[in-house]
Amino acid sequence: MPIAQNKLEQLLRENFPDAQIAVTALVADDNHYSVKIIDKIFAGKTRVEQHKMVNSALKEILGDVLHAMQLSTSAN
């Protein structure tokens, strides 16, 4: 089951309200996205910890609704 790009972005903004977020469709199937999140909340955290935070925020859609996500996170 796919997820619309704007819905994915909305979910991310709800969980990371102060972040700069860019969601780009990699394929026109609502299933493959590139996501870039810049948020101060990631400061002092390893990349793995940052990605776990994002995965936790999206746990209800990962693997079922969202098939593939290329993720880039940073504090600045």
Secondary structure by P-SEA (a helix, b strand, c coil): ccccaaaaaaaaaaaccccbbbbbbcccccccbbbbbbbcccccccaaaaaaaaaaaacccccccccccccccccc
